[in-house]
Amino acid sequence: MIRFKFHIQPGVVSCFIALLLCLPEIKAQPTLKNRPNEREISIRNPVNKTDIRINLPASLDSMDRKKITSLVFFALPNGNSIEWTMGKRMRPGDDWHYDIQHIAAQTRYLRELMTDRNLVVIYLANELKSWPAWKRQKADGPAEIKRIVDSLVSVFHDFRTQVVLNSHSGGGSFIFGYLDAVKEIPDQVKRICFIDSDYGYEDSLHTEKLANWLKKGRDHFLDVLAYNDSVVIYNGKPLVSPTGGTWYRSKLLQQKLSGYFSFKTRTDTSLIYFNSLSNRIDIILKTNPEGKIYHTEQVARNGFIHTIISGTKYAQRSSYRYWGDRVYGEFISER
């Protein structure tokens, strides 16, 4: 892996593209079936203390410009490294964090399913390993988040790009920072996803903005996954405050959006589903009668896959099920 210390700004996009074209290819592992070649670039910005890794399905010059290019911005959870978030096949002695998200393997699964588009995943981290803490240290945090997103989108200006804002845990703070920085959510943003990460949702700041965006495009999707964290006792204390967890915030978000849209609700043995706009709004809440911590399980049990394709033709073609067995096992790399 080649690392470039590089501050991305629109004025240096052409230079950044040249760097992308020179990257060594990441070879397919022999133990994997049908794994496409990938290219990666890591960018460390010492000015804003961010750490970004772009995972491409192929070299930039060989990506099909006729296809839609989905740029998935995945904001990392608190405390996690990009390597842990990507995941790998576990070996004796490996840190358990490598087996809790597997965004890389889930991405490879999606690429085999979504063959009519280029799927690019952009991992977003910072030196504090916490987007809430990073944002608190910056008076212009939301504006800087928007600059990061806009600069990375501009790298792909020759492609038909669509933006997906995705997140886990504290990574939701990155998405809310972006929402706080824009007057209206741009049409180019096609999907906004919170995987147990909507702690920062505020009705006064976000509901109307999200509702207007959902109304303006039939290709706009909102995905929210959460579990009942309000009943979890950790080290003798409640894991979250009564109104601070994703269970409360997700229910509040659904309640406030119901003032704009009509929802259908159904339940199964452990999940509560809230759907609206022909499943363009998809909110799934995991019940928790035993008071367990399901924070990362929501990602690992096909959560990332679900937030990328729920409500689309791809979901109908796939055998995956959210909160079911992992469907991406053969795509987990050795390193």
C-alpha positions as CSV (number, residue, x, y, z in Angstrom):
1,M,0.0,0.0,0.0
2,I,1.3,3.4,-1.0
3,R,0.4,6.3,1.3
4,F,0.3,9.9,0.2
5,K,0.2,12.7,2.6
6,F,-2.1,14.9,0.5
7,H,-4.6,17.7,1.2
8,I,-7.4,17.3,-1.4
9,Q,-8.7,20.5,-2.8
10,P,-10.5,21.1,-6.1
11,G,-7.5,22.9,-7.5
12,V,-5.3,19.8,-7.2
13,V,-7.8,17.2,-8.5
14,S,-5.9,16.5,-11.7
15,C,-2.8,15.7,-9.6
16,F,-4.8,13.4,-7.4
17,I,-6.2,11.6,-10.4
18,A,-2.7,11.0,-11.6
19,L,-1.7,9.5,-8.3
20,L,-4.7,7.2,-8.4
21,L,-3.6,6.0,-11.9
22,C,-0.2,5.1,-10.6
23,L,-1.3,3.0,-7.6
24,P,-0.3,-0.7,-7.5
25,E,-3.1,-3.1,-7.8
26,I,-4.3,-5.1,-4.8
27,K,-4.2,-8.7,-6.0
28,A,-7.0,-11.2,-5.5
29,Q,-6.4,-13.7,-2.7
30,P,-6.2,-17.3,-4.1
31,T,-8.6,-18.5,-1.4
32,L,-11.4,-16.2,-2.6
33,K,-13.8,-16.9,-5.4
34,N,-14.7,-14.3,-8.1
35,R,-13.0,-11.5,-6.2
36,P,-12.5,-8.5,-8.5
37,N,-9.2,-6.6,-8.5
38,E,-9.2,-3.6,-6.3
39,R,-7.1,-0.4,-6.0
40,E,-6.7,1.7,-2.9
41,I,-5.3,5.0,-1.9
42,S,-4.8,6.3,1.6
43,I,-4.7,10.0,2.3
44,R,-3.6,11.5,5.5
45,N,-4.3,15.2,6.0
46,P,-2.1,16.7,8.8
47,V,-4.1,20.0,8.6
48,N,-7.5,18.7,9.5
49,K,-6.2,15.4,11.0
50,T,-8.2,13.1,8.8
51,D,-7.4,9.7,7.5
52,I,-9.2,8.6,4.3
53,R,-9.0,5.4,2.3
54,I,-10.6,5.1,-1.1
55,N,-11.3,1.6,-2.3
56,L,-11.9,1.3,-6.1
57,P,-13.3,-1.7,-8.1
58,A,-10.6,-1.2,-10.7
59,S,-8.1,1.5,-11.8
60,L,-9.7,4.8,-12.5
61,D,-8.8,4.7,-16.2
62,S,-10.5,1.3,-16.6
63,M,-13.7,2.1,-14.8
64,D,-16.7,2.2,-17.1
65,R,-17.7,5.9,-17.5
66,K,-21.1,4.8,-19.0
67,K,-22.0,3.3,-15.7
68,I,-23.3,5.1,-12.6
69,T,-20.5,5.5,-10.1
70,S,-21.8,5.2,-6.5
71,L,-19.5,6.9,-4.0
72,V,-20.2,5.4,-0.6
73,F,-18.8,7.6,2.2
74,F,-18.5,5.3,5.2
75,A,-17.8,7.2,8.4
76,L,-16.1,5.0,11.0
77,P,-17.3,4.2,14.5
78,N,-15.6,5.6,17.5
79,G,-12.3,3.8,18.4
80,N,-12.0,1.8,15.2
81,S,-9.2,1.7,12.7
82,I,-9.8,1.5,9.0
83,E,-8.2,-1.9,8.9
84,W,-10.6,-3.2,11.6
85,T,-13.5,-1.7,9.8
86,M,-12.5,-3.3,6.5
87,G,-12.1,-6.7,8.3
88,K,-10.2,-9.8,7.3
89,R,-10.2,-13.6,7.8
90,M,-9.4,-14.3,11.4
91,R,-6.4,-16.2,12.6
92,P,-5.3,-17.3,16.0
93,G,-4.1,-14.3,18.0
94,D,-5.9,-11.7,15.8
95,D,-7.6,-8.8,17.4
96,W,-11.4,-9.5,17.6
97,H,-12.1,-6.1,16.0
98,Y,-11.2,-7.5,12.6
99,D,-14.4,-9.7,12.6
100,I,-17.1,-7.2,13.7
101,Q,-17.9,-5.1,10.5
102,H,-16.4,-6.6,7.3
103,I,-17.2,-3.6,5.2
104,A,-14.6,-4.8,2.6
105,A,-16.2,-8.2,2.2
106,Q,-19.7,-6.8,2.1
107,T,-18.5,-4.4,-0.6
108,R,-17.2,-7.2,-2.7
109,Y,-20.5,-9.0,-2.3
110,L,-22.3,-5.9,-3.5
111,R,-20.0,-5.5,-6.5
112,E,-20.9,-8.9,-7.8
113,L,-24.5,-8.0,-7.3
114,M,-24.5,-4.5,-8.7
115,T,-22.6,-5.2,-12.0
116,D,-24.3,-2.2,-13.8
117,R,-22.5,0.4,-11.7
118,N,-19.1,1.2,-10.2
119,L,-19.1,0.9,-6.5
120,V,-16.4,3.0,-4.7
121,V,-16.2,3.0,-0.9
122,I,-14.5,5.9,0.9
123,Y,-13.5,5.1,4.5
124,L,-13.5,8.2,6.7
125,A,-11.5,8.4,9.9
126,N,-9.6,10.9,11.9
127,E,-6.6,11.0,14.3
128,L,-8.9,11.1,17.3
129,K,-10.8,8.0,16.2
130,S,-14.0,9.8,16.9
131,W,-16.1,12.1,14.7
132,P,-18.0,13.6,17.6
133,A,-14.7,14.5,19.3
134,W,-13.2,15.7,16.1
135,K,-16.2,18.0,15.4
136,R,-16.1,19.4,18.9
137,Q,-12.5,20.6,18.4
138,K,-13.4,22.5,15.3
139,A,-15.5,25.7,15.1
140,D,-16.1,25.0,11.5
141,G,-16.4,21.2,11.7
142,P,-19.6,20.9,9.6
143,A,-18.2,23.2,6.9
144,E,-14.9,21.2,6.8
145,I,-16.9,17.9,6.5
146,K,-18.7,19.4,3.5
147,R,-15.4,20.4,2.0
148,I,-14.1,16.8,2.5
149,V,-17.1,15.3,0.7
150,D,-17.1,17.9,-2.1
151,S,-13.4,17.5,-2.8
152,L,-13.6,13.7,-2.9
153,V,-16.6,13.9,-5.2
154,S,-14.8,16.2,-7.5
155,V,-12.1,13.6,-8.0
156,F,-14.6,11.6,-10.0
157,H,-15.9,14.5,-12.1
158,D,-15.6,12.5,-15.3
159,F,-18.1,9.9,-14.0
160,R,-21.8,9.8,-13.5
161,T,-21.5,10.0,-9.7
162,Q,-24.1,9.4,-7.0
163,V,-23.3,9.9,-3.3
164,V,-24.2,7.6,-0.5
165,L,-23.6,8.9,3.1
166,N,-23.2,5.8,5.4
167,S,-22.0,5.5,9.0
168,H,-21.8,3.3,12.0
169,S,-21.9,4.4,15.7
170,G,-20.1,7.8,16.1
171,G,-19.7,8.0,12.4
172,G,-23.2,9.4,12.3
173,S,-21.7,12.6,13.6
174,F,-20.0,13.0,10.2
175,I,-23.3,12.7,8.4
176,F,-25.1,15.2,10.7
177,G,-22.1,17.5,10.2
178,Y,-22.7,17.4,6.5
179,L,-26.5,18.0,6.9
180,D,-25.8,20.9,9.2
181,A,-23.5,22.5,6.6
182,V,-26.0,22.5,3.7
183,K,-29.1,24.5,3.3
184,E,-30.7,21.8,1.3
185,I,-29.4,18.2,0.8
186,P,-28.1,18.1,-2.8
187,D,-29.9,15.8,-5.3
188,Q,-26.5,14.1,-5.9
189,V,-26.9,12.5,-2.5
190,K,-29.1,9.5,-3.2
191,R,-29.0,7.6,0.1
192,I,-28.4,8.5,3.7
193,C,-27.7,5.6,6.1
194,F,-27.4,5.3,9.9
195,I,-26.3,1.9,11.2
196,D,-26.8,2.5,14.9
197,S,-25.4,5.9,14.4
198,D,-28.2,8.5,14.7
199,Y,-27.3,9.7,18.2
200,G,-26.9,13.3,16.9
201,Y,-30.4,13.5,15.3
202,E,-32.3,16.7,16.3
203,D,-35.8,17.3,15.2
204,S,-35.3,21.1,14.8
205,L,-32.2,20.7,12.7
206,H,-32.8,17.6,10.6
207,T,-36.4,16.5,10.1
208,E,-37.6,19.1,7.6
209,K,-34.3,18.9,5.7
210,L,-34.6,15.1,5.4
211,A,-38.3,15.3,4.5
212,N,-37.8,17.9,1.8
213,W,-34.9,15.8,0.3
214,L,-37.0,12.6,0.3
215,K,-39.9,14.4,-1.4
216,K,-37.7,15.8,-4.2
217,G,-36.4,12.6,-5.6
218,R,-37.8,9.1,-6.1
219,D,-34.3,7.9,-6.0
220,H,-33.7,9.3,-2.5
221,F,-33.5,6.7,0.2
222,L,-33.1,6.9,4.0
223,D,-32.0,3.8,6.0
224,V,-31.9,3.6,9.8
225,L,-30.9,0.5,11.8
226,A,-30.9,0.5,15.6
227,Y,-31.5,-1.7,18.6
228,N,-32.9,-1.2,22.0
229,D,-29.8,0.1,23.8
230,S,-32.0,1.8,26.5
231,V,-32.2,-1.5,28.4
232,V,-28.5,-2.4,28.4
233,I,-26.6,-2.3,31.7
234,Y,-22.9,-2.1,31.2
235,N,-20.5,-2.2,34.2
236,G,-23.4,-1.7,36.5
237,K,-24.7,1.4,34.7
238,P,-27.1,2.1,31.8
239,L,-25.3,2.1,28.5
240,V,-27.0,5.3,27.4
241,S,-29.2,8.0,28.8
242,P,-33.0,7.7,28.4
243,T,-33.0,10.0,25.4
244,G,-29.4,9.6,24.2
245,G,-29.4,6.2,22.5
246,T,-30.2,5.2,19.0
247,W,-33.4,3.4,20.1
248,Y,-34.9,6.6,21.3
249,R,-33.5,8.8,18.5
250,S,-34.6,6.4,15.8
251,K,-38.1,6.2,17.2
252,L,-38.2,9.9,17.5
253,L,-37.0,10.3,13.9
254,Q,-39.8,7.9,12.6
255,Q,-42.4,9.7,14.7
256,K,-41.4,13.1,13.3
257,L,-41.2,11.9,9.7
258,S,-44.7,10.4,10.2
259,G,-45.9,14.0,10.1
260,Y,-44.8,14.2,6.5
261,F,-45.2,10.6,5.3
262,S,-47.5,7.6,5.9
263,F,-45.8,4.6,7.4
264,K,-46.5,0.9,7.3
265,T,-45.4,-1.0,10.4
266,R,-44.9,-4.7,10.9
267,T,-43.0,-6.9,13.4
268,D,-41.5,-10.4,13.4
269,T,-39.9,-12.3,16.3
270,S,-37.3,-9.6,17.0
271,L,-37.5,-6.8,14.5
272,I,-39.9,-3.8,14.1
273,Y,-40.1,-2.4,10.6
274,F,-41.2,1.1,9.6
275,N,-41.5,1.7,5.9
276,S,-42.7,4.5,3.7
277,L,-42.5,5.9,0.2
278,S,-42.4,2.4,-1.3
279,N,-39.6,1.4,1.1
280,R,-37.5,4.4,0.3
281,I,-37.7,5.1,4.0
282,D,-36.6,2.0,5.8
283,I,-36.3,2.0,9.6
284,I,-35.6,-1.3,11.4
285,L,-35.5,-1.5,15.2
286,K,-34.1,-4.6,16.9
287,T,-35.9,-5.5,20.1
288,N,-33.7,-6.6,23.1
289,P,-35.5,-8.4,25.8
290,E,-32.3,-9.9,27.2
291,G,-30.5,-6.5,27.4
292,K,-27.6,-7.5,25.2
293,I,-25.2,-5.2,23.2
294,Y,-25.9,-5.5,19.5
295,H,-24.0,-2.5,18.4
296,T,-21.6,-4.1,15.9
297,E,-23.8,-7.1,15.1
298,Q,-26.1,-4.7,13.2
299,V,-23.2,-4.1,10.7
300,A,-21.8,-7.6,10.6
301,R,-25.2,-9.3,10.0
302,N,-25.5,-7.9,6.5
303,G,-26.2,-4.4,7.8
304,F,-24.0,-2.6,5.3
305,I,-25.4,-4.6,2.4
306,H,-28.9,-3.8,3.5
307,T,-28.3,-0.1,3.8
308,I,-26.9,0.0,0.2
309,I,-29.6,-1.9,-1.6
310,S,-32.8,-1.9,0.5
311,G,-35.8,-0.8,-1.6
312,T,-34.1,-1.5,-4.9
313,K,-34.0,-4.2,-7.6
314,Y,-30.7,-5.5,-6.2
315,A,-32.4,-6.5,-2.9
316,Q,-34.9,-8.6,-4.8
317,R,-32.0,-10.4,-6.7
318,S,-30.0,-11.1,-3.5
319,S,-30.4,-13.9,-1.0
320,Y,-29.2,-11.8,1.9
321,R,-31.4,-11.0,4.9
322,Y,-30.7,-8.3,7.4
323,W,-30.0,-9.8,10.8
324,G,-29.5,-13.2,9.1
325,D,-26.4,-15.2,8.6
326,R,-23.5,-13.5,6.9
327,V,-23.8,-13.9,3.2
328,Y,-20.3,-12.5,2.4
329,G,-18.1,-15.1,3.9
330,E,-16.3,-16.1,0.7
331,F,-15.4,-12.5,0.1
332,I,-13.4,-12.0,3.3
333,S,-9.8,-11.5,2.5
334,E,-6.8,-13.0,4.2
335,R,-5.4,-9.6,5.1
